[in-house]
Amino acid sequence: MVWTILGWIVFGLIAGFIARAVVPGKDNIGLLMTIVLGVVGSVVGGLIFGVLTVGIRGFQPTGWIGSIIGAIVVLIIYNAVTGRKSRQK
């Protein structure tokens, strides 16, 4: 159980950092929000994968690529909703 939780945290951290690197501009979120972004992105990626392929089968995380794509989507939505994105020119 503890290893599963630690795995999700590390997985979310890596996916969140990659998403933050891909989305242009400076993101004003901390380490905890980056982890949450990655974990939620994994779930969103699973939902997107389910819709595009075999259909949604409940709560289902996906692999690395789906998690990163999901984290990018979540980050873009988060920035749009909160307006926390500061643009660099």
N, C-alpha and C positions, 0 to 999 in steps of 0.2 A: 504494500500500500504506500509506504513512504517513498519507495523507489519510483513508483508510478507518478506520484505527485512531483517529485524532483525531475523526472523525465519530462513531464508537461511544462514545468517551469523553464527548463533549459531549452526545450523545443520551442516554446513561445518566445523566449528571449532571442534566439537566433532568427526565427522567422520575423519577429518584430523589427530587429536591427536591419535585416535585409530589406524589409518593406520601407523603413525610414530612409535607407540609402537610395532606394529606387525612386521614391516620390520626391520631386524637386522641391527645394526650399528648406528652411530651417523649421524643425518640429520642436515645439516647446513642451515636450512631455518627458517625464522622468523614466527611470528604470522600471518601476512597478507598472506604469502604463504601457511601456514597451512589451513587457511580459504579457499583460492582459491583451494587448493588441494582437500578439502572436497567437495566443491560445484561442481567442475569439475568431481570429482569422482562419485558424485551422478548421473550426466548426463551420464557418461561412464557406470556406473552400470545399468542405465536404458536401454542403448543401448545393453549391453551384455544380460540383461534379455529379451529384445525384440527379439534379434537374437535367443536365446535359447528356447523361448516359442512361442509367438503369432505373431512374426514379428515386425519389426520396424514401429512405428506409429508416427514418428516425434519427436520433442523435448519432452522428458518425463523423469523427475527424478524418482527415485525409492525409496524404503523404506530403513531402517537402514542397513540391511545386504548387500543389493545391493550397497548402497552408500559406505560402508566400503570396500567391494571388489573392487569397482571401484576406490576408493582413493588409495588402495594398488597398483593397476595396474598403475595408474597415477604416483604415487611416484616412482615406480620401473623404469618406462619409463623416468621420469624427472631425476633421478639419473644417468641413463645410458647415456642420451643425454648430460647433463651438466657436468658429471664427478665430481659432488660436493659431492659424497658419500665418507666419510673418513672411512676407515676400522679399526675396533678395533681388536687387536690381544691379 
